[in-house]
C-alpha cells in the first residue's frame, strides 16, 4: 500500500483529500447536528447532484463545456440551494424545518429531469453518486485544500458566534450577534464542503460523513470542543480506514467509509452502555 502511494498519483490525491475532508466534514457536522439540521446535508447533496447532472448534460452538447469539471457546477447549485434554504426559513418562520425537505425534493426533481434529458446514467455520474478515488485530480485536491483553509479560518474567527447561534439563535441575535450574516457564511461553507467531499464518499453518502462521527462523539464527549475533536478523530479513522480497506478488498471507497463510520458509532454506543453498567 505504501509503495503504491509513492507510485500512483491518484492514490496520493485520494489520501490527501481524504485527510482534509475527514477534518472539515465532521467539523461543520457538529454545528449542523447541534442545530438539529442534520438533514440539510442530504438536501444540499441532492442539489449538488442536480448541478453535476446539468453540467454533464451541457457537456453532451458543448465541446467547450466538456473540459470543465462538473464539480464546479455542483458547487454553484449547492451554494444556490443553501441560499434557497435560508430564504425558505424566513418565509416559514414557525415551520423552519420545512425548508430542508422542500429543497431536497426540488434537488431530486431537478436531478431526475437532467438525467432524463441526458439519456440516463453514465459512468461519470455513477462515480459522483458513490465516490471514486480514481476521479480525484490535482486540481480537485487543490480545491479541497483551499476550502479546508477557508473553513478552518472562518470557524476559528467566528467560533463564539457559531457556538451561540447553534445553541440559542434568538438569544444570540438579541445579544448583538449578526445572525443572518454568519448563518449565510456557514451555510455556504456547508454547501462547498459537500460539493468537494462527494468524489471521496459520493453525493448520496456525504451526509453520513458529516453526521455519523458527530453522533458517536456526542455520546462520550464531555464538552463542545471535545465533541469537535472526537468527531474529527472518528471522521479520520473512517476515511483513512475506508480507503485502505477499499484498496485491499477492491470495493467502493464511499460505502466502506460510511460502513466504518457506522461501526465506530456502534462501538461507541456499546462502550457507553458497558461503562454505565459498571458504574
C-alpha positions in Angstrom: 0.0 0.0 0.0 2.8 2.5 1.0 4.7 1.6 -2.2 1.6 2.1 -4.3 1.1 5.5 -2.7 4.5 6.6 -4.0 3.9 5.2 -7.4 0.3 6.4 -8.2 -0.7 10.0 -8.1 -4.4 9.2 -7.9 -3.8 7.4 -4.6 -1.9 10.3 -3.2 -4.7 12.7 -4.2 -7.3 10.4 -2.6 -5.5 10.1 0.7 -4.6 13.8 1.0 -8.2 14.8 0.0 -9.5 12.2 2.5 -7.4 13.6 5.3 -8.7 17.1 4.6 -12.3 16.1 4.2 -12.1 14.0 7.4 -11.4 17.2 9.2 -13.8 19.7 7.7 -16.9 17.5 7.2 -17.2 16.4 10.9 -16.2 19.9 12.0 -19.1 21.5 10.3 -21.2 18.5 11.1 -21.0 19.3 14.8 -22.7 22.6 14.3 -25.3 21.1 12.0 -26.2 18.3 14.5 -26.4 20.8 17.4 -28.8 22.9 15.4 -30.9 19.9 14.7 -30.4 20.3 10.9 -28.8 17.0 10.1 -30.9 16.6 7.0 -29.5 19.7 5.5 -26.6 17.8 4.2 -28.9 15.4 2.4 -30.8 18.3 0.8 -27.6 20.0 -0.4 -26.1 16.8 -1.7 -29.1 16.2 -3.9 -28.9 19.8 -5.2 -25.2 19.1 -5.9 -26.2 16.0 -7.8 -28.6 18.1 -9.9 -25.7 20.5 -10.7 -23.4 17.7 -11.8 -26.1 16.2 -14.0 -26.7 19.6 -15.5 -23.0 20.0 -16.2 -22.8 16.6 -17.8 -25.9 17.4 -19.9 -24.4 20.7 -21.1 -21.2 18.9 -21.9 -23.1 16.5 -24.1 -23.9 19.4 -26.5 -20.9 21.6 -25.9 -17.3 20.6 -26.6 -16.1 23.6 -24.6 -18.0 22.6 -21.5 -16.6 19.1 -21.6 -13.3 20.5 -20.3 -14.9 22.0 -17.2 -15.1 19.8 -14.1 -18.7 19.1 -13.2 -17.8 19.6 -9.5 -17.8 23.4 -10.1 -21.4 23.3 -11.4 -22.3 21.1 -8.5 -20.8 23.7 -6.1 -22.7 26.5 -7.8 -26.0 24.6 -7.4 -25.2 23.6 -3.8 -24.5 27.3 -2.9 -27.7 28.4 -4.6 -29.6 25.6 -2.7 -28.1 26.7 0.6 -29.3 30.3 0.0 -32.7 29.0 -1.0 -33.0 27.1 2.3 -32.2 30.3 4.2 -34.9 32.2 2.3 -37.4 29.5 3.0 -36.6 29.6 6.7 -37.5 33.3 6.6 -40.8 32.6 4.8 -41.8 29.7 7.2 -40.7 31.3 10.4 -42.7 29.0 12.6 -42.1 25.9 10.4 -38.4 26.4 9.5 -37.8 22.7 9.2 -39.9 22.7 6.0 -37.1 24.4 4.2 -35.0 21.3 4.1 -37.5 18.7 2.6 -38.7 21.3 0.1 -35.1 21.8 -1.1 -34.3 18.1 -1.0 -37.4 17.4 -3.1 -36.5 20.1 -5.6 -33.0 18.8 -5.9 -34.2 15.2 -6.6 -36.7 16.6 -9.2 -34.0 18.6 -11.0 -31.6 15.7 -11.0 -34.2 13.3 -12.5 -35.1 15.8 -15.2 -31.5 16.5 -16.1 -30.8 12.7 -16.1 -33.7 12.0 -18.4 -32.6 14.8 -20.8 -29.1 13.3 -20.8 -30.5 9.8 -21.6 -29.9 8.3 -18.2 -26.8 7.4 -16.2 -23.2 7.3 -17.4 -20.0 6.2 -15.7 -19.1 9.7 -14.7 -22.3 10.3 -12.9 -22.1 6.9 -11.2 -18.7 7.9 -9.8 -20.1 11.1 -8.4 -23.0 9.2 -6.8 -21.0 6.7 -4.9 -17.5 8.1 -4.9 -14.4 7.3 -7.0 -10.8 7.8 -5.8 -9.6 7.5 -9.4 -11.6 10.6 -10.3 -9.7 12.9 -7.9 -7.1 15.0 -9.8 -4.6 17.5 -8.6 -6.9 20.5 -9.3 -9.6 18.7 -7.3 -7.1 18.3 -4.4 -6.2 22.0 -4.6 -9.9 22.9 -4.4 -10.3 20.7 -1.3 -7.2 22.3 0.3 -8.5 25.8 -0.4 -11.9 25.1 1.0 -10.3 23.4 4.0 -8.2 26.5 4.8 -11.3 28.7 4.4 -13.4 26.5 6.7 -10.7 26.4 9.4 -10.1 30.2 9.2 -13.9 31.0 9.3 -14.7 28.6 12.1 -11.7 29.9 14.2 -12.7 33.5 13.7 -16.4 33.0 14.2 -16.3 30.2 16.7 -18.0 32.0 19.6 -20.7 33.4 17.3 -21.3 30.0 15.7 -21.4 28.4 19.1 -24.1 30.8 20.5 -26.1 30.7 17.3 -26.1 26.9 17.3 -27.5 26.6 20.9 -29.7 29.6 21.2 -30.2 31.6 18.0 -32.7 34.1 19.3 -30.7 35.0 22.4 -27.5 35.3 20.3 -29.2 37.8 17.9 -30.6 39.8 20.8 -27.0 39.9 22.2 -25.8 41.7 19.1 -24.5 38.8 17.0 -25.1 39.3 13.3 -27.1 36.1 13.0 -28.1 36.4 9.4 -24.7 37.2 8.0 -23.0 34.4 10.0 -25.7 31.9 9.1 -25.2 32.9 5.4 -21.5 32.3 5.6 -21.9 29.0 7.5 -24.5 27.6 5.1 -22.2 28.4 2.1 -19.3 26.6 3.8 -21.5 23.5 4.3 -22.5 23.7 0.6 -18.9 23.8 -0.6 -17.7 21.1 1.7 -20.5 18.8 0.5 -19.5 19.5 -3.1 -15.9 18.7 -2.7 -16.4 15.7 -0.5 -18.6 13.8 -2.9 -15.7 12.4 -5.0 -14.4 10.6 -1.9 -17.7 9.2 -0.5 -20.2 10.1 -3.2 -23.2 12.5 -3.2 -25.6 10.0 -1.7 -23.3 9.2 1.2 -21.6 12.5 2.1 -24.2 13.4 4.7 -23.2 10.3 6.6 -19.6 11.6 6.9 -21.0 14.8 8.4 -23.3 13.2 11.0 -22.1 9.7 12.0 -18.8 10.8 13.6 -20.7 13.5 15.4 -23.3 11.1 16.6 -20.6 8.9 18.0 -18.7 11.7 19.7 -21.6 13.3 21.5 -22.2 10.1 23.4 -18.8 10.2 25.1 -17.6 13.8 24.9 -17.7 16.0 28.0 -17.9 19.4 26.2 -18.4 21.1 22.9 -14.7 21.4 22.0 -14.2 17.7 22.9 -17.1 16.8 20.7 -15.4 18.6 17.8 -12.1 16.9 18.5 -13.6 13.4 18.7 -15.8 14.0 15.7 -12.7 14.8 13.6 -10.8 11.8 15.1 -13.7 9.4 14.2 -14.0 11.0 10.8 -10.3 10.5 10.0 -10.4 6.9 11.2 -13.4 6.2 8.9 -11.9 7.9 5.9 -8.4 6.6 6.1 -9.5 3.1 7.2 -12.1 3.0 4.5 -9.6 4.0 1.8 -7.2 1.3 2.9 -9.8 -1.4 3.1 -11.2 -0.3 -0.3 -7.7 -0.6 -1.8 -7.0 -4.1 -0.5 -10.5 -5.5 -0.9 -11.2 -3.8 -4.2 -14.6 -2.4 -3.1 -16.3 1.0 -3.3 -14.4 3.5 -1.0 -17.5 5.6 -0.3 -19.6 2.8 1.0 -16.6 1.4 3.0 -16.0 4.8 4.7 -19.7 5.1 5.7 -19.8 1.5 7.0 -16.7 2.2 9.1 -18.3 5.3 10.5 -21.4 3.2 11.4 -19.2 0.6 13.1 -17.4 3.3 15.1 -20.8 4.6 16.2 -22.0 1.1 17.2 -18.7 0.5 19.1 -19.0 3.8 21.0 -22.6 3.0 21.9 -21.6 -0.4 23.2 -18.7 1.1 25.1 -21.0 3.7 26.7 -23.5 1.0 27.7 -20.9 -1.2 29.3 -19.5 1.8 31.1 -22.9 2.7 32.5 -23.5 -0.9 33.7 -20.2 -1.0 35.5 -21.0 2.3 37.3 
